[in-house]
């Protein structure tokens, strides 16, 4: 390999190498929909790791090779016509460095396995004092973005748009800031949150596909003052946002077994699922029995912590998503 670089994401250090300079990314890179900045707070360029890194990734690019990979411990070897595949791929998010791709999932796995840091697929909001953290967890289309932008409109501070990290340290729960960039549908911005739509997008994008097209929005101007929180009061919300609902439903999950199962599925999905890179190379997930057992134990401890409130499920429309919280006893405590 002729070209080497290092990269740091939260606590993880990676070594990247290739025979083609064009394969290796430029960090942190521009803000766009496939950017890893929509997953993580910072992507820091480093020299090749001198000590033991979380993983080493070697990529041999050749037009004459079929895509394949071999994994040996924390060493990953790829070969194939990846520069050509990058020009043809149907979705740049599913590439080596895309926000749904290889390094993204490897980082989530490495954070757990090597650093005991767990990552919710969620947005995070903090009150001004930093004493309360609201984690809104769910998959694509659940309503996280609606809660996020509505919360910023109400005056909460941004802690993460997409990935909220935590670890247990003794009797404390330590939380780490996640991404400050969010991929948001144009229709959501145009019809519900026009104040967050940057002026450069207003006349340059066609509105005929406003509900299919997403844009990357930098929300760092709304971020909380600190990148860490230590044992704040934590509220876990699982939303289901639908147009047309005139009322709302709020369900407090008092059964810890049910809550643990929902949270486990949320954290596990991106680590365990198999995925396809460049429409051509299928990879298995990064989970293991040991990691899965530890993950469940940690979640039970999180839910049992004195600062963690019972999770709640909310069904509401976009305009009134915070109403069930603000009108309930929960809202009085928040």
C-alpha positions as CSV (number, residue, x, y, z in Angstrom):
1,X,0.0,0.0,0.0
2,X,1.3,3.4,-0.9
3,X,-1.0,5.7,0.9
4,X,-1.8,5.8,4.7
5,X,-3.8,7.9,7.0
6,X,-5.4,7.8,10.4
7,X,-8.8,8.9,11.7
8,X,-10.3,9.4,15.1
9,X,-14.0,9.2,15.9
10,X,-14.9,9.7,19.5
11,X,-12.7,7.2,21.3
12,X,-11.9,5.1,18.2
13,X,-8.7,5.2,16.2
14,X,-8.5,3.7,12.8
15,X,-5.7,3.2,10.2
16,X,-6.7,3.4,6.6
17,X,-4.5,2.4,3.7
18,X,-4.9,2.0,-0.1
19,X,-2.9,1.6,-3.3
20,X,-4.9,4.6,-4.7
21,X,-4.9,8.0,-3.0
22,X,-8.4,8.7,-4.4
23,X,-9.8,5.8,-2.3
24,X,-8.9,7.5,1.0
25,X,-11.3,10.2,2.2
26,X,-10.5,13.8,3.1
27,X,-11.6,14.5,6.7
28,X,-13.9,15.9,7.8
29,X,-15.1,16.5,4.3
30,X,-18.0,18.6,3.1
31,X,-21.4,18.5,4.7
32,X,-23.8,16.5,2.5
33,X,-26.3,13.7,2.9
34,X,-23.8,10.8,2.8
35,X,-21.4,12.5,5.3
36,X,-20.3,10.8,8.5
37,X,-20.9,14.1,10.2
38,X,-24.6,13.2,10.1
39,X,-23.7,10.3,12.4
40,X,-20.9,11.6,14.6
41,X,-19.9,14.9,16.3
42,X,-16.4,15.1,14.9
43,X,-14.2,13.2,12.4
44,X,-10.6,14.0,13.1
45,X,-7.8,13.3,10.6
46,X,-4.7,11.8,12.2
47,X,-1.4,10.2,11.2
48,X,-1.2,6.4,10.9
49,X,-1.8,5.0,14.4
50,X,1.4,4.3,16.2
51,X,-0.2,2.1,18.9
52,X,-2.8,-0.5,18.5
53,X,-5.8,0.9,16.7
54,X,-9.4,-0.3,16.9
55,X,-9.1,-1.5,13.3
56,X,-6.9,-1.3,10.3
57,X,-8.5,-1.1,6.8
58,X,-6.5,-2.0,3.7
59,X,-8.1,-1.4,0.3
60,X,-6.5,-2.7,-2.9
61,X,-8.2,-1.0,-5.9
62,X,-8.0,-2.9,-9.2
63,X,-10.3,-3.0,-12.2
64,X,-9.3,-6.7,-12.7
65,X,-10.5,-7.9,-9.3
66,X,-14.0,-8.9,-8.2
67,X,-15.1,-7.2,-5.0
68,X,-14.3,-9.2,-1.9
69,X,-13.0,-8.9,1.7
70,X,-11.2,-10.8,4.4
71,X,-11.4,-10.0,8.1
72,X,-8.7,-11.2,10.5
73,X,-9.3,-9.8,14.0
74,X,-9.0,-6.0,13.8
75,X,-7.5,-6.1,10.3
76,X,-9.8,-5.7,7.2
77,X,-8.6,-6.4,3.7
78,X,-10.7,-5.3,0.7
79,X,-10.0,-5.7,-3.0
80,X,-12.0,-4.8,-6.1
81,X,-12.7,-2.0,-8.6
82,X,-13.9,0.4,-6.0
83,X,-13.1,3.6,-7.8
84,X,-15.3,2.5,-10.7
85,X,-18.0,1.2,-8.4
86,X,-18.1,4.6,-6.6
87,X,-19.0,6.3,-9.9
88,X,-21.8,3.9,-10.5
89,X,-23.3,3.3,-7.0
90,X,-27.0,3.9,-6.6
91,X,-26.5,5.4,-3.0
92,X,-23.3,7.0,-1.8
93,X,-24.3,6.5,1.8
94,X,-23.5,2.8,1.4
95,X,-19.8,3.1,0.6
96,X,-16.6,2.7,2.8
97,X,-17.0,6.2,4.2
98,X,-20.7,6.9,3.8
99,X,-23.0,7.5,6.7
100,X,-24.7,4.1,6.3
101,X,-21.5,2.3,5.2
102,X,-18.5,0.4,6.5
103,X,-16.7,2.8,8.8
104,X,-19.9,4.0,10.3
105,X,-21.0,0.5,11.4
106,X,-17.5,-0.5,12.4
107,X,-17.2,2.6,14.6
108,X,-20.5,1.7,16.4
109,X,-19.2,-1.8,17.0
110,X,-15.7,-0.7,18.1
111,X,-17.2,1.8,20.5
112,X,-19.1,-1.0,22.2
113,X,-16.5,-3.7,22.0
114,X,-13.4,-1.7,22.9
115,X,-14.6,1.4,24.8
116,X,-17.9,0.2,26.4
117,X,-19.7,3.1,24.7
118,X,-23.2,2.4,23.5
119,X,-25.0,4.4,20.7
120,X,-28.8,5.0,20.4
121,X,-30.2,5.7,17.0
122,X,-31.8,8.8,18.4
123,X,-31.7,12.6,18.6
124,X,-30.8,14.3,21.9
125,X,-32.0,17.6,23.4
126,X,-30.9,19.3,26.6
127,X,-32.5,21.9,28.7
128,X,-30.5,25.1,29.3
129,X,-29.2,24.0,32.7
130,X,-27.9,20.6,31.4
131,X,-29.8,18.8,34.1
132,X,-32.2,17.0,31.8
133,X,-31.5,15.1,28.6
134,X,-34.3,14.1,26.3
135,X,-33.5,11.1,24.0
136,X,-35.9,10.6,21.1
137,X,-35.2,7.2,19.7
138,X,-36.5,5.4,16.6
139,X,-35.9,4.3,13.1
140,X,-36.3,6.2,9.8
141,X,-39.8,7.8,9.5
142,X,-40.6,7.5,13.2
143,X,-40.6,11.3,13.8
144,X,-37.2,12.0,15.4
145,X,-36.6,15.0,13.1
146,X,-40.0,16.5,13.9
147,X,-39.2,16.2,17.6
148,X,-35.7,17.6,17.1
149,X,-36.7,20.7,15.2
150,X,-39.8,21.3,17.4
151,X,-37.6,21.0,20.5
152,X,-35.1,23.6,19.1
153,X,-38.1,25.8,18.4
154,X,-39.1,25.5,22.0
155,X,-35.7,26.5,23.2
156,X,-34.0,23.2,24.0
157,X,-30.3,22.8,23.1
158,X,-29.0,20.3,20.6
159,X,-27.0,17.3,21.9
160,X,-27.3,15.1,18.8
161,X,-29.3,14.8,15.6
162,X,-28.9,11.1,14.9
163,X,-26.7,9.2,17.4
164,X,-26.6,9.6,21.2
165,X,-23.7,7.8,22.9
166,X,-23.4,6.8,26.6
167,X,-21.4,4.6,29.0
168,X,-21.7,3.6,32.6
169,X,-18.9,4.7,34.9
170,X,-19.4,3.4,38.4
171,X,-22.8,4.8,39.5
172,X,-22.7,7.5,36.9
173,X,-24.1,7.6,33.3
174,X,-21.8,9.6,31.0
175,X,-23.4,10.9,27.8
176,X,-21.4,12.1,24.8
177,X,-22.5,14.6,22.1
178,X,-23.4,13.1,18.8
179,X,-23.9,14.6,15.3
180,X,-24.8,18.2,14.8
181,X,-25.9,17.8,11.1
182,X,-29.2,16.2,10.1
183,X,-30.5,14.9,6.8
184,X,-34.0,16.4,6.5
185,X,-36.7,16.1,3.9
186,X,-37.4,19.2,1.9
187,X,-41.1,18.8,2.5
188,X,-40.6,18.8,6.3
189,X,-38.5,22.0,6.2
190,X,-40.8,23.8,3.7
191,X,-44.2,23.0,5.3
192,X,-43.4,22.6,9.0
193,X,-40.0,24.2,9.8
194,X,-39.2,26.9,7.2
195,X,-37.0,28.8,9.6
196,X,-34.5,26.0,9.4
197,X,-34.3,26.0,5.6
198,X,-31.1,27.8,4.5
199,X,-31.7,30.5,2.0
200,X,-29.4,28.9,-0.6
201,X,-31.8,26.0,-0.9
202,X,-35.0,28.1,-1.4
203,X,-34.7,28.7,-5.1
204,X,-32.1,26.1,-6.2
205,X,-34.1,22.9,-5.5
206,X,-37.2,21.6,-7.2
207,X,-40.2,21.1,-5.0
208,X,-41.7,18.3,-7.1
209,X,-39.8,15.7,-5.1
210,X,-39.9,17.5,-1.8
211,X,-40.9,14.4,0.2
212,X,-38.2,12.2,-1.5
213,X,-35.3,14.6,-1.4
214,X,-33.2,15.2,1.7
215,X,-30.7,17.9,2.4
216,X,-28.0,18.0,5.1
217,X,-28.6,20.9,7.5
218,X,-25.9,22.1,9.9
219,X,-27.6,22.8,13.3
220,X,-24.5,23.4,15.3
221,X,-25.7,27.0,16.0
222,X,-28.2,25.4,18.4
223,X,-25.8,23.0,20.2
224,X,-25.5,22.6,24.0
225,X,-22.4,24.3,25.5
226,X,-20.8,21.0,26.7
227,X,-20.0,17.9,24.6
228,X,-20.6,15.6,27.7
229,X,-23.2,15.2,30.4
230,X,-22.8,13.3,33.6
231,X,-25.9,11.7,35.0
232,X,-28.5,14.2,33.9
233,X,-32.1,13.3,34.4
234,X,-32.9,11.2,31.3
235,X,-36.2,11.0,29.4
236,X,-36.5,8.3,26.7
237,X,-39.2,8.9,24.1
238,X,-40.3,6.6,21.3
239,X,-42.3,8.6,18.8
240,X,-44.8,7.7,16.1
241,X,-45.6,10.9,14.2
242,X,-48.4,10.9,11.6
243,X,-50.3,13.6,9.7
244,X,-54.0,13.9,10.4
245,X,-54.1,12.9,14.1
246,X,-56.3,15.4,15.9
247,X,-55.5,14.1,19.4
248,X,-52.6,12.2,20.8
249,X,-51.7,9.0,22.8
250,X,-49.1,8.8,25.5
251,X,-48.1,5.4,27.0
252,X,-45.6,5.2,29.8
253,X,-43.6,1.9,29.6
254,X,-43.4,0.8,33.3
255,X,-42.4,-2.8,32.5
256,X,-38.6,-2.7,32.4
257,X,-38.5,-5.9,30.3
258,X,-40.5,-4.2,27.5
259,X,-38.4,-1.1,27.6
260,X,-35.1,-3.0,27.6
261,X,-36.3,-5.0,24.5
262,X,-37.2,-1.8,22.6
263,X,-33.9,-0.1,23.5
264,X,-31.9,-3.2,22.7
265,X,-33.4,-3.4,19.2
266,X,-32.6,0.3,18.6
267,X,-28.9,0.0,19.6
268,X,-28.4,-3.4,17.9
269,X,-29.9,-2.7,14.4
270,X,-27.0,-0.9,12.7
271,X,-24.3,-3.1,14.3
272,X,-25.9,-6.5,13.7
273,X,-27.6,-6.1,10.3
274,X,-25.8,-7.3,7.1
275,X,-25.4,-4.6,4.4
276,X,-24.2,-4.0,0.9
277,X,-21.4,-1.7,-0.2
278,X,-21.3,-0.1,-3.7
279,X,-24.3,-2.3,-4.7
280,X,-21.7,-5.1,-5.2
281,X,-20.2,-6.3,-1.9
282,X,-22.3,-8.0,0.8
283,X,-20.9,-7.8,4.4
284,X,-22.2,-9.5,7.5
285,X,-22.9,-7.5,10.7
286,X,-20.4,-6.9,13.5
287,X,-22.3,-8.3,16.4
288,X,-21.3,-11.2,18.6
289,X,-22.9,-13.2,21.5
290,X,-20.6,-11.5,24.0
291,X,-21.4,-8.0,22.8
292,X,-25.2,-8.7,22.7
293,X,-25.2,-10.1,26.3
294,X,-23.2,-7.1,27.5
295,X,-25.5,-4.7,25.7
296,X,-28.6,-6.0,27.4
297,X,-27.0,-5.9,30.8
298,X,-26.0,-2.3,30.3
299,X,-29.5,-1.3,29.2
300,X,-31.0,-2.9,32.2
301,X,-28.6,-1.0,34.4
302,X,-29.4,2.3,32.5
303,X,-33.2,1.7,33.0
304,X,-32.6,1.0,36.7
305,X,-30.6,4.1,37.2
306,X,-32.1,6.7,39.6
307,X,-31.9,9.4,36.9
308,X,-33.6,7.4,34.2
309,X,-37.3,7.9,33.9
310,X,-39.7,5.3,32.5
311,X,-39.6,5.5,28.7
312,X,-42.8,6.8,27.0
313,X,-44.4,6.1,23.6
314,X,-46.1,9.0,21.9
315,X,-48.5,9.0,18.9
316,X,-49.2,12.5,17.6
317,X,-49.3,14.8,14.6
318,X,-46.2,16.9,13.6
319,X,-47.6,20.2,14.9
320,X,-48.5,18.9,18.3
321,X,-45.8,16.3,19.0
322,X,-44.7,18.0,22.2
323,X,-48.3,18.6,23.4
324,X,-48.6,15.2,25.1
325,X,-45.4,15.9,27.0
326,X,-46.1,19.5,28.0
327,X,-49.7,18.8,29.1
328,X,-48.9,15.7,31.2
329,X,-47.2,15.5,34.6
330,X,-44.0,14.7,32.6
331,X,-44.1,18.2,31.2
332,X,-44.4,19.7,34.6
333,X,-41.3,17.9,35.7
334,X,-39.4,18.9,32.5
